[in-house]
Amino acid sequence: MTDITSSTTGAPLTVAEEDRQAWQLLDEPQEWQVFSQTTPGKPECWSSSVVFEGMHCAACAITIEQALKAIPGVQEVQVSAASHRGRITWKESVTRPSQWMAAAAQAGYRALPANDVHAHERRRHEARQMVWRVSVAGMCMMQVMMYATPSYVTAPGEISPNLIGLLRWASWVLSLPVMVFSCKPFFVNAWRDLKQRQISMDLPVALGMLIAFVVSSLGTFDPEGLFGSEVYFDSLTMFVFFLLTGRWLELRMRDKTAGALEAVMNRLPDQVVRQVGDQWQRVSIRKLVVGDVIEVLPGQAFAGDGVLIAGHSEVDEALLTGESRPLTRGVGDAVIAGSHNLSGRVLVRITQVGAATRFAQIVNLMESASVTKPQVAVLADRWAKPFLWGVLIAASASAWYGWQQSPAHAVMVAVSVLVVTCPCALSLATPSAMLAAAGALARGGVLVRRLSALQRLTEVDTVIFDKTGTLTRDDFTVSSVHVRDGVSPQQAVFLASALARQSIHPVSRALVAYARQTMPAQDAALELQGFEEKSGQGLQARLQRDGQTMDLRLGSAAFCGAPALSSDQLQVSLADAHGWMATFELNEALREDAAAIVKSLQDKGLDVRILSGDGVAAVQRVARALHVESARGLCTPQDKLQQLQTLQKQGHRVAMVGDGLNDGPVLSGADVSFALGQAVPLAQAQADFVLLGGQLRDLLNAWQHSTLTMKIVRQNLVWALVYNLACIPLALLGMLPAWAAGLGMATSSLVVVLNALRLSTNAKQKNS
């Protein structure tokens, strides 16, 4: 053993030498960067995603948070009791992963990197152990019930005392494997709580088990003694069996709920075949760099974002974009990390690796969502520990009150109170449903960034759409070019494309594509200085060409000082230091599902509006086609934000749907926000929901899921409250035996989790 003194109290953290050495391996930057991300705006700060072993309740989450926050350098801790995941923000100049992992272990919970390669095997081992514990408890319970039955079906005196004693001893022997093997996790966790002077839901449960066994053992050893009138081995074994069965089913349901995240995280290969000169070498994925050429065989996943340079195949991007059909990819087409090659052998030139890939950004946002806590869950966590202390006090009081009349009965009343009042169902009611919904939406191509947005979405009464790339398709084509005197259309296209190459906006991509079609020989990037992309306005930069310097602007008419053209087409203008140079008109078509989605939202009673930075004529054309009465053009990002805030001051709950590229302020200010489009930079997206597939129909899917989610949350909360309000008085009055208390506790948690699982089931039926 070794000691690490790292808490603010100065207390040593004692951990096993083997674990300490494993954690110290994670102190190397190249190791912690695998499961950590830099924190924007906080220098030297990292945000690490981990999984905690040994958690069972909200009190466990609070204990871990308190233990980790005591470590110097740990700035923020979020732990979810439902997903058993956590996100720790820490400063590398003060602490290292080994230190806060040791603190978690000292508190009784082992922390593992979220992408640990052995995590799946450990979960399988845990599941097998649980099956064995349930099986032993079940077999022994049936035998004990068989020995206890004669006492229930015969009149006093019909069975001789010697036979009763023999049946009790047989029950005691059969209860030993249950106590030693099946109950071991409860006792280990309870002992941990006592050593750490903390409390979790396992402590009252373990006390109930121990008290029931001790009292029954005393009744077996001394039939004429204080507790000799009755034994409770049948209630004990039934209680343990029911409780373990409930936990095993919860474990299975939790794995299913988190399946979407696990499926995404584990898609990258550990090794790749990379071209080195004329040879091919197998290397670790961590050694992959931009520019490498790798071979990807059928059935393998792409290790990074890249471009096909040889071969032809079909790829599966279902878990990353929501597109269920295989997509055809040939030479020159882009592929994304985490997608699967389905058919042919291909060669890929890597353009992005590691945290820069879209895959890494998706995983990062999903991990963040899995540890966020809605307000209802925060309240449940806050009251978890006080409630458990109240359980212990109530059990003690019930035992003291009934001791004078019947000590044995009083003790069993206390056991029933200890068991039945554990707030497992209450703590799982909200997060289990929301995590199930987030997993179901992720499988459908909708990334939930903040779980609380599911609740807020049901309160929305107004929806604001951006136009370009949101209601309209993002594959624009240039239809005409208007230029000033002395400027040729070819020159205007050449200069405009030089700026457009620096942006991923759909209009920029259209201008670059048009330049390649009309001037393929001049498809070369020029030297730009001081490039800047102004949100909602356009691009500006200084261009060096043939020894001359040009200050260029590309964007809206107001940004470029362009004259107004009498056209309802989308327009983008180009200007230099002398003023307007050219205006490009682009054809834009409505998305195929735009009209149906807008009508569906209006049929729900929602007020649909359009705010766009494009010309008034173009905006009104789209509004007329979609039957939207309120539409405004020539809006800057500040104008959009002011309109949003005005609606909010009037009491409206507003959802904003934008392309995620230049709608940052209004997306952040909205009650609920959606970023739509496959080109959205996820790391900078301010939206609560990201529609990965760029399909408007996913918006309606998210709406329907949020409504169903909150319905299930309310059902779960009502069930948990009714269960506690009904069973606690019965237990206090001695009308609820220990076995019934165990059955009620296990059933209440199971009902909550199974009800939440309906969200995943409904999603599968809709996708099939």
C-alpha positions in Angstrom: 0.0 0.0 0.0 1.0 3.6 -0.5 -0.3 7.0 0.7 -1.1 10.0 -1.4 -1.8 13.1 0.6 -3.8 15.4 -1.6 -7.0 16.4 0.1 -7.6 19.9 1.5 -7.8 18.3 5.0 -4.3 16.8 4.7 -5.6 13.3 5.3 -3.7 10.6 3.5 -5.4 8.7 0.7 -4.5 5.0 1.0 -4.7 3.0 -2.2 -3.4 -0.3 -3.5 0.0 -0.2 -5.1 -1.3 -1.9 -8.2 -4.0 0.7 -8.7 -1.6 3.6 -7.9 0.8 2.4 -10.7 -2.1 2.0 -13.2 -3.3 5.6 -12.4 0.2 7.1 -12.7 0.3 5.8 -16.3 -2.6 8.2 -16.9 -0.5 11.1 -15.7 1.3 11.3 -19.0 -0.3 14.0 -21.3 -0.6 11.6 -24.2 -2.6 9.2 -22.0 -5.0 11.6 -20.3 -5.7 13.4 -23.6 -7.4 10.2 -24.8 -10.3 10.6 -22.3 -10.0 14.4 -21.7 -10.7 17.6 -23.6 -9.3 21.1 -23.1 -11.7 23.5 -21.4 -12.5 26.6 -23.4 -11.6 29.8 -21.6 -9.7 28.1 -18.8 -5.9 27.7 -19.5 -4.3 24.5 -18.3 -7.7 23.0 -17.5 -8.9 19.7 -18.7 -12.3 18.0 -18.6 -12.0 14.3 -18.2 -14.8 11.7 -18.7 -14.8 8.7 -16.4 -16.9 5.8 -15.3 -17.3 5.0 -11.6 -17.6 1.4 -10.3 -19.6 0.6 -7.1 -22.3 3.3 -7.5 -25.9 2.5 -6.7 -27.7 5.7 -5.8 -27.8 9.5 -5.7 -26.0 9.5 -2.3 -23.1 7.7 -4.0 -22.9 10.5 -6.6 -22.9 13.2 -3.9 -20.1 11.3 -1.9 -17.9 11.1 -5.0 -18.5 14.8 -5.9 -17.5 15.8 -2.3 -14.4 13.6 -2.3 -13.1 14.9 -5.6 -13.9 18.6 -4.9 -11.6 18.3 -1.8 -8.6 17.7 -4.1 -6.6 20.9 -4.8 -6.8 21.7 -8.6 -10.1 20.0 -9.1 -12.4 22.8 -10.2 -15.7 21.1 -11.1 -17.2 17.7 -10.7 -20.4 16.3 -12.2 -21.5 12.7 -11.4 -24.7 11.1 -12.6 -26.3 8.4 -10.5 -28.2 7.1 -13.4 -25.4 6.6 -15.9 -22.6 6.1 -13.4 -20.5 8.5 -15.4 -18.7 11.6 -14.3 -16.9 14.7 -15.8 -14.1 16.2 -13.8 -12.5 19.6 -14.6 -9.0 19.9 -13.2 -5.9 22.1 -13.6 -2.8 20.2 -14.8 -0.4 22.6 -13.0 -1.9 21.6 -9.6 -3.1 18.0 -9.9 -3.1 14.9 -12.0 -5.6 12.2 -12.8 -3.9 9.7 -10.4 -4.6 12.1 -7.5 -8.3 12.6 -8.0 -8.8 8.9 -9.0 -7.1 7.9 -5.7 -9.6 10.2 -3.9 -12.5 8.5 -5.5 -11.0 5.1 -4.6 -10.5 6.2 -1.0 -14.2 7.1 -0.9 -15.0 3.5 -2.1 -15.5 4.1 -5.9 -13.1 3.2 -8.6 -12.8 5.6 -11.5 -11.9 4.4 -15.0 -11.4 6.3 -18.2 -14.7 6.4 -20.1 -13.0 4.8 -23.2 -11.2 2.1 -21.2 -10.7 -0.9 -23.5 -11.5 -3.4 -20.7 -14.7 -1.6 -19.6 -17.0 -4.0 -21.5 -15.3 -7.1 -20.1 -15.6 -5.7 -16.6 -19.3 -5.1 -17.1 -19.7 -8.6 -18.3 -17.9 -9.9 -15.3 -20.1 -7.8 -13.0 -23.2 -9.1 -14.7 -22.1 -12.7 -14.3 -21.3 -12.2 -10.6 -24.8 -10.7 -10.2 -26.4 -13.7 -11.9 -24.6 -16.0 -9.5 -25.6 -14.0 -6.5 -29.2 -13.9 -7.6 -29.2 -17.7 -8.3 -27.7 -18.6 -4.9 -30.3 -16.4 -3.2 -33.1 -17.8 -5.2 -32.2 -21.5 -4.7 -31.7 -21.0 -0.9 -34.9 -18.9 -0.7 -37.0 -21.8 -2.2 -35.5 -24.3 0.3 -36.0 -22.0 3.3 -39.6 -21.3 2.2 -40.2 -25.1 2.1 -38.9 -25.4 5.6 -40.9 -22.4 6.8 -44.2 -23.5 5.3 -45.1 -26.0 8.1 -45.1 -23.2 10.6 -47.7 -21.3 8.6 -50.1 -24.1 7.8 -50.2 -26.0 11.1 -51.9 -25.1 14.4 -49.7 -24.5 17.5 -48.6 -27.8 19.0 -49.1 -29.9 15.9 -45.4 -30.0 15.3 -43.0 -31.1 18.0 -40.5 -28.6 19.3 -37.6 -30.8 18.2 -38.9 -30.8 14.6 -39.4 -27.0 14.7 -35.8 -26.7 16.0 -34.5 -28.9 13.2 -36.3 -26.8 10.6 -34.9 -23.6 12.0 -31.4 -25.0 12.0 -31.8 -26.1 8.4 -33.0 -22.6 7.5 -30.1 -21.1 9.3 -27.6 -23.3 7.3 -29.2 -22.4 4.0 -29.2 -18.7 4.9 -25.4 -18.7 5.4 -24.6 -18.7 1.7 -27.0 -15.9 1.1 -25.4 -13.8 3.8 -21.8 -14.6 2.9 -22.0 -14.6 -0.9 -25.2 -13.0 -2.1 -25.2 -10.1 0.4 -21.5 -9.4 0.1 -21.8 -6.3 -2.0 -24.2 -4.7 0.5 -22.0 -5.4 3.4 -18.8 -4.2 1.7 -20.5 -0.9 0.7 -22.0 -0.5 4.2 -18.6 -1.1 5.8 -17.1 1.4 3.4 -19.7 4.0 4.4 -19.0 3.4 8.1 -15.3 3.8 7.7 -15.7 7.0 5.6 -18.4 8.3 8.0 -20.8 8.7 5.1 -24.1 7.1 4.1 -25.6 5.5 1.0 -28.6 3.4 0.3 -26.7 0.2 1.0 -26.2 1.1 4.6 -29.8 0.8 5.8 -30.3 -2.2 3.6 -27.2 -4.0 5.0 -28.3 -3.1 8.5 -31.8 -4.6 7.8 -30.2 -7.8 6.5 -27.8 -8.1 9.4 -30.4 -7.4 12.1 -32.9 -9.9 10.6 -30.2 -12.6 10.4 -28.8 -11.9 14.0 -32.3 -11.9 15.5 -33.3 -15.1 13.7 -30.0 -16.8 14.7 -30.6 -15.9 18.3 -34.1 -17.4 18.0 -32.6 -20.6 16.5 -29.7 -20.9 19.1 -32.0 -20.1 22.1 -35.7 -21.0 21.4 -36.6 -20.0 25.0 -34.8 -16.6 24.8 -36.0 -13.1 24.1 -36.2 -13.7 20.3 -37.1 -17.3 20.3 -40.8 -16.9 19.5 -40.2 -16.6 15.8 -37.4 -16.6 13.1 -37.4 -14.7 9.9 -35.0 -16.6 7.6 -37.8 -16.9 5.0 -38.4 -13.1 5.0 -34.6 -12.5 4.9 -33.9 -14.7 1.9 -36.9 -13.5 0.0 -35.9 -9.9 0.6 -32.3 -10.5 -0.6 -33.6 -12.4 -3.7 -36.0 -9.7 -4.6 -33.5 -6.9 -4.1 -30.8 -8.6 -6.0 -33.2 -9.4 -8.9 -34.2 -5.8 -9.0 -30.5 -4.6 -9.1 -29.6 -7.1 -11.8 -32.5 -5.9 -14.0 -31.5 -2.3 -13.3 -28.0 -3.2 -14.4 -29.3 -4.6 -17.6 -31.5 -1.7 -18.3 -28.7 0.8 -17.5 -26.5 -0.9 -20.1 -29.3 -0.7 -22.7 -29.9 3.0 -21.9 -26.2 3.8 -22.2 -25.9 1.6 -25.3 -26.0 4.5 -27.8 -23.0 6.3 -26.1 -21.0 3.0 -25.8 -21.8 2.1 -29.4 -20.4 5.4 -30.6 -17.4 5.6 -28.3 -16.1 2.1 -29.2 -16.3 2.5 -33.0 -12.7 3.5 -33.7 -10.1 0.7 -34.3 -7.1 0.3 -32.0 -4.7 -0.1 -34.9 -4.5 0.9 -38.5 -2.5 -0.1 -41.6 -0.5 3.0 -42.7 1.5 3.5 -45.9 5.1 4.3 -45.2 7.0 4.8 -48.5 6.3 1.7 -50.6 5.4 -0.5 -47.6 2.4 -0.9 -45.3 2.9 -0.9 -41.5 0.4 -1.6 -38.7 0.5 1.2 -36.1 -1.5 2.4 -33.2 -4.3 4.8 -34.0 -2.6 7.3 -31.7 0.4 7.6 -34.1 -1.9 8.7 -37.0 -1.2 12.2 -38.3 -2.8 14.4 -40.9 -1.6 13.5 -44.4 -1.2 9.8 -43.6 -2.6 7.3 -46.1 -4.3 4.3 -44.5 -5.9 1.1 -45.8 -9.5 0.3 -44.7 -10.9 -3.1 -45.4 -14.6 -4.1 -45.5 -16.0 -4.3 -42.0 -13.5 -1.9 -40.6 -14.1 1.6 -39.2 -12.4 4.7 -40.5 -9.9 5.9 -37.9 -10.0 9.6 -38.9 -11.8 12.1 -41.1 -10.4 11.9 -44.6 -10.8 11.7 -48.4 -10.8 8.6 -50.5 -7.9 8.5 -52.9 -8.4 4.9 -54.2 -11.3 2.4 -54.3 -15.1 2.6 -54.1 -17.3 1.4 -51.3 -20.5 1.9 -49.3 -20.2 3.3 -45.7 -22.5 3.2 -42.7 -22.8 6.5 -40.9 -26.0 5.6 -39.0 -24.8 6.2 -35.5 -23.1 9.5 -36.5 -25.6 11.2 -38.7 -28.8 9.3 -38.3 -28.7 8.2 -42.0 -29.9 4.6 -41.9 -29.1 3.8 -45.5 -25.6 2.9 -46.7 -24.0 5.8 -48.5 -21.9 5.4 -51.7 -18.4 6.8 -51.5 -15.8 7.1 -54.3 -12.5 8.8 -55.1 -12.6 12.4 -53.8 -15.5 11.8 -51.4 -15.1 12.6 -47.7 -15.5 10.0 -45.0 -15.8 10.6 -41.3 -14.1 8.9 -38.4 -16.3 6.2 -36.7 -18.2 5.3 -39.8 -17.9 1.8 -41.2 -16.6 0.6 -44.6 -19.1 -2.0 -45.8 -18.0 -3.3 -49.1 -14.7 -2.6 -50.9 -11.1 -2.0 -50.0 -10.3 1.7 -50.0 -7.3 4.0 -49.4 -7.9 7.1 -47.3 -5.8 10.3 -46.9 -6.3 11.5 -43.4 -7.4 15.2 -43.0 -8.4 15.2 -39.3 -7.4 13.0 -36.3 -8.1 12.8 -32.6 -10.1 15.6 -31.0 -10.4 17.5 -34.3 -12.6 14.9 -35.9 -16.4 15.1 -35.9 -16.5 11.8 -34.2 -14.5 13.1 -31.2 -16.8 16.1 -31.0 -19.9 13.9 -31.0 -18.5 11.7 -28.3 -17.5 14.7 -26.2 -21.0 16.3 -26.4 -22.7 12.9 -25.6 -20.4 12.4 -22.6 -21.3 15.9 -21.4 -25.0 15.2 -21.7 -24.7 11.9 -19.9 -23.6 13.7 -16.7 -25.8 16.7 -16.8 -28.6 16.8 -14.2 -32.0 18.3 -14.7 -33.3 20.5 -11.9 -35.6 17.8 -10.6 -32.7 15.4 -10.4 -30.5 18.0 -8.6 -33.2 18.4 -5.9 -33.5 14.6 -5.5 -29.7 14.3 -5.1 -29.7 17.2 -2.6 -32.2 15.5 -0.4 -30.9 11.9 -0.8 -28.5 11.9 2.2 -30.8 13.7 4.7 -33.6 11.3 3.7 -31.4 8.3 4.4 -30.5 9.7 7.8 -34.2 10.2 8.4 -34.7 6.5 7.5 -32.2 5.4 10.2 -33.9 7.6 12.8 -37.4 6.4 11.9 -36.2 2.8 12.1 -34.6 3.3 15.5 -37.7 5.1 16.7 -40.1 2.3 15.6 -37.9 -0.3 17.3 -37.8 1.7 20.6 -41.5 2.3 20.5 -42.4 -1.4 20.1 -39.7 -2.9 22.3 -41.8 -3.0 25.4 -44.5 -5.1 23.8 -42.5 -7.5 21.7 -38.7 -7.0 21.1 -38.7 -9.5 18.2 -41.6 -7.8 16.5 -40.1 -4.4 17.1 -36.8 -5.4 15.6 -38.5 -6.7 12.4 -40.6 -3.5 12.1 -37.3 -1.6 12.1 -36.0 -3.9 9.5 -39.0 -3.3 7.3 -38.6 0.5 7.7 -35.0 0.3 6.8 -35.7 -1.6 3.6 -38.9 0.0 2.3 -37.9 3.6 2.7 -34.8 3.6 0.5 -35.4 6.3 -2.1 -34.0 4.4 -5.1 -37.1 4.9 -7.3 -37.3 8.6 -6.5 -33.6 9.2 -7.4 -34.0 7.3 -10.6 -37.3 8.7 -11.7 -36.0 11.7 -13.8 -32.4 10.8 -14.9 -33.4 7.3 -16.1 -36.1 8.6 -18.4 -34.0 11.5 -19.7 -31.0 9.3 -20.4 -33.2 6.8 -22.2 -34.6 9.6 -24.3 -31.1 10.9 -25.1 -29.9 7.5 -26.2 -33.0 6.9 -28.4 -32.6 10.4 -30.0 -28.8 9.7 -30.6 -29.7 6.6 -32.5 -32.0 8.7 -34.6 -29.4 11.3 -35.4 -30.3 13.9 -32.8 -27.6 14.8 -30.3 -28.9 16.0 -26.9 -26.3 18.4 -25.5 -28.3 19.3 -22.3 -30.8 16.9 -20.7 -32.7 19.8 -19.1 -33.6 21.0 -22.7 -36.0 18.0 -22.9 -38.1 19.5 -20.2 -37.9 23.1 -21.5 -38.9 21.9 -25.0 -42.3 20.9 -23.8 -42.9 24.5 -22.6 -42.1 26.2 -25.9 -44.9 28.1 -27.7 -42.9 29.9 -30.4 -40.4 28.6 -33.0 -38.0 30.8 -34.9 -36.3 29.5 -38.0 -33.3 30.8 -39.8 -33.8 30.6 -43.6 -30.5 29.8 -45.4 -29.4 26.2 -44.9 -32.3 25.6 -42.4 -35.6 25.9 -44.2 -33.8 25.8 -47.6 -31.3 23.2 -48.8 -27.7 23.9 -48.3 -26.6 22.9 -51.8 -26.9 26.2 -53.6 -25.9 26.9 -57.2 -24.8 30.2 -58.7 -27.4 31.4 -61.3 -26.0 34.8 -62.3 -23.2 37.3 -61.6 -23.6 41.1 -61.6 -20.5 43.2 -61.7 -19.5 46.9 -61.7 -17.8 48.5 -64.6 -14.2 47.4 -65.1 -14.6 44.1 -63.3 -15.1 40.9 -65.3 -17.3 38.0 -64.0 -14.3 35.7 -64.0 -12.3 38.1 -61.9 -15.2 38.5 -59.4 -15.7 34.7 -59.1 -11.9 34.2 -58.7 -11.6 36.7 -55.8 -14.9 35.7 -54.1 -13.8 32.0 -54.1 -10.5 33.0 -52.6 -12.3 34.2 -49.5 -15.0 31.6 -49.6 -12.4 28.8 -49.3 -11.8 29.9 -45.7 -15.4 29.3 -44.6 -17.7 26.2 -44.3 -20.9 28.2 -44.8 -23.2 26.6 -47.5 -23.0 29.8 -49.6 -19.2 29.8 -49.4 -19.1 26.2 -50.5 -21.4 27.1 -53.5 -19.1 29.8 -54.6 -16.0 27.6 -54.4 -17.8 24.9 -56.4 -18.9 27.4 -59.0 -15.3 28.7 -59.3 -14.0 25.1 -59.9 -16.6 24.5 -62.6 -16.0 27.7 -64.5 -12.2 28.2 -63.9 -10.7 24.8 -63.1 -7.2 26.0 -64.2 -7.2 28.7 -61.5 -8.3 26.5 -58.6 -5.5 27.7 -56.3 -5.8 29.4 -53.0 -4.3 32.9 -52.7 -2.3 34.3 -49.8 -4.8 35.9 -47.3 -4.0 38.1 -44.3 -6.2 39.2 -41.5 -9.0 36.8 -42.4 -12.1 37.3 -40.3 -15.6 35.8 -40.4 -18.2 38.2 -38.9 -21.2 36.3 -37.7 -24.3 37.0 -39.8 -22.5 39.5 -42.0 -19.8 37.9 -44.1 -16.0 37.5 -44.6 -13.2 40.0 -44.9 -9.5 39.6 -45.5 -6.5 41.3 -47.2 -5.4 39.5 -50.4 -1.9 39.5 -51.8 -1.8 39.0 -55.6 1.0 39.9 -58.1 2.6 42.3 -55.6 -0.7 44.1 -55.1 -2.8 44.2 -51.9 -6.6 44.1 -52.0 -9.0 44.6 -49.0 -12.0 42.4 -49.8 -15.4 41.7 -48.3 -17.8 39.0 -49.1 -21.2 38.8 -47.6 -24.6 40.6 -47.3 -25.5 43.7 -49.2 -25.3 45.9 -46.1 -21.9 44.5 -45.2 -20.5 45.1 -48.7 -22.4 48.4 -49.5 -24.0 46.7 -52.5 -26.9 48.2 -54.4 -30.3 46.5 -54.0 -31.3 44.2 -56.8 -35.0 43.5 -57.6 -34.8 39.8 -57.2 -36.2 37.3 -54.7 -33.2 35.0 -55.0 -30.5 34.6 -52.4 -27.8 37.2 -53.0 -24.2 37.6 -51.8 -22.0 40.5 -52.7 -18.2 41.2 -53.1 -16.6 44.5 -52.4 -13.0 46.0 -52.3 -11.6 49.2 -50.9 -13.4 51.2 -53.7 -16.8 49.7 -52.9 -19.1 47.2 -54.5 -17.6 44.9 -57.0 -20.1 42.1 -57.7 -23.3 40.4 -56.6 -23.9 36.7 -57.0 -27.4 35.3 -57.2 -27.9 31.8 -56.0 -30.7 29.4 -56.6 -32.0 27.9 -53.3 -34.8 25.4 -53.0 -36.9 24.6 -49.9 -36.1 21.4 -48.1 -38.5 18.6 -49.1 -39.9 18.3 -45.6 -39.9 22.0 -44.7 -43.6 22.6 -45.5 -44.7 19.5 -43.7 -42.6 20.2 -40.6 -43.8 23.8 -40.4 -47.4 22.7 -40.8 -47.0 20.1 -38.1 -45.6 22.7 -35.6 -48.4 25.1 -36.5 -51.0 22.3 -35.9 -49.5 21.9 -32.4 -50.5 25.5 -31.8 -47.0 26.9 -32.1 -46.2 30.3 -33.5 -43.7 29.8 -36.3 -41.5 32.7 -37.4 -38.6 33.4 -39.8 -35.6 35.7 -39.0 -32.9 35.8 -41.7 -30.0 38.0 -42.7 -30.9 37.6 -46.4 -32.8 40.1 -48.5 -36.5 40.8 -47.7 -37.7 39.5 -51.1 -36.0 36.2 -50.7 -37.3 35.8 -47.1 -40.8 36.7 -48.1 -40.7 34.1 -50.9 -39.9 31.4 -48.5 -42.5 32.6 -46.0 -45.2 32.5 -48.6 -44.3 29.0 -49.7 -44.5 27.8 -46.1 -47.5 29.9 -45.0 -45.5 31.7 -42.3 -47.1 35.0 -41.5 -44.2 36.6 -39.5 -40.9 36.8 -41.4 -38.2 39.4 -41.4 -35.1 39.8 -43.6 -31.9 41.8 -43.4 -31.5 40.8 -39.7 -28.1 41.0 -38.1 -27.3 38.5 -35.2 -28.0 41.3 -32.8 -31.4 42.0 -34.5 -32.3 38.3 -34.1 -31.3 38.4 -30.5 -33.4 41.5 -29.8 -36.4 39.9 -31.5 -35.9 36.8 -29.3 -35.6 38.8 -26.1 -38.7 40.8 -26.9 -40.7 37.7 -27.3 -39.3 36.3 -24.0 -40.2 39.5 -22.2 -43.8 39.0 -23.4 -43.8 35.7 -21.6 -43.2 33.4 -24.6 -41.0 30.3 -24.5 -38.9 30.4 -27.7 -37.1 27.7 -29.6 -34.5 28.7 -32.2 -33.6 26.6 -35.2 -30.4 27.7 -37.1 -27.5 26.3 -39.0 -25.2 26.6 -36.1 -22.6 28.6 -38.0 -23.5 32.3 -37.5 -26.5 32.1 -35.1 -24.4 31.7 -31.9 -25.9 34.6 -29.9 -29.5 33.8 -30.6 -29.0 30.1 -30.1 -27.5 30.8 -26.7 -30.3 33.2 -25.8 -33.2 30.9 -26.8 -35.0 28.8 -24.2 -34.3 25.8 -26.5 -32.1 25.7 -29.5 -31.4 23.4 -32.4 -28.4 23.5 -34.7 -29.1 21.9 -38.1 -26.7 20.9 -40.8 -23.9 18.3 -41.1 -21.4 21.1 -41.5 -22.0 22.5 -38.1 -18.7 22.7 -36.0 -19.9 20.8 -33.0 -17.2 22.0 -30.7 -18.5 25.6 -31.1 -22.2 24.8 -31.4 -24.3 26.6 -28.8 -27.4 24.5 -29.4 -29.2 22.3 -26.9 -29.9 19.8 -29.7 -27.7 19.1 -32.8 -29.4 17.5 -35.7 -26.5 15.4 -37.0 -28.2 14.3 -40.2 -29.3 17.8 -41.2 -33.0 16.7 -41.6 -35.8 18.9 -40.4 -37.9 15.8 -39.6 -35.5 15.1 -36.7 -36.8 18.4 -35.2 -40.3 16.9 -34.9 -38.9 13.7 -33.6 -37.1 15.5 -30.8 -40.4 17.4 -30.0 -42.3 14.1 -29.7 -39.6 12.5 -27.6 -39.5 15.4 -25.2 -43.3 15.3 -24.7 -43.2 11.5 -24.1 -40.1 11.9 -21.8 -41.8 14.4 -19.5 -44.9 12.3 -19.4 -42.8 9.3 -18.3 -40.9 11.5 -15.8 -44.2 12.6 -14.2 -45.4 8.9 -14.1 -42.2 7.9 -12.4 -42.3 10.7 -9.8 -46.0 9.9 -9.1 -45.3 6.2 -8.7 -42.2 6.8 -6.5 -44.1 9.2 -4.2 -47.2 7.0 -4.0 -45.1 4.0 -3.2 -43.3 5.8 -0.4 -46.4 7.4 1.0 -48.3 4.1 1.1 -45.5 1.8 2.3 -43.8 3.9 5.0 -46.9 4.1 7.2 -47.6 0.4 6.8 -44.0 -0.4 7.8 -44.1 1.9 10.8 -47.3 0.2 12.0 -45.8 -3.2 11.6 -48.2 -4.3 8.9 -45.5 -4.8 6.2 -43.2 -7.9 6.7 -39.5 -7.6 5.6 -40.0 -9.8 2.6 -42.8 -7.6 1.3 -40.7 -4.5 2.0 -37.9 -6.0 -0.1 -40.3 -6.9 -2.9 -41.8 -3.4 -2.8 -38.4 -1.7 -2.9 -37.1 -3.8 -5.8 -40.4 -3.5 -7.7 -40.5 0.3 -7.3 -37.1 0.8 -8.8 -37.7 -1.7 -11.5 -41.0 -0.1 -12.5 -39.2 3.3 -12.9 -36.5 1.9 -15.1 -38.8 -0.3 -17.2 -41.1 2.7 -17.7 -38.1 4.8 -18.9 -37.0 2.0 -21.2 -40.3 2.5 -23.2 -38.6 5.6 -24.7 -36.0 3.3 -26.3 -38.6 0.8 -27.4 -40.7 3.5 -29.1 -37.7 4.8 -30.9 -36.8 1.4 -32.3 -40.4 0.9 -33.5 -40.3 4.3 -35.3 -36.9 3.7 -36.9 -37.9 0.2 -38.1 
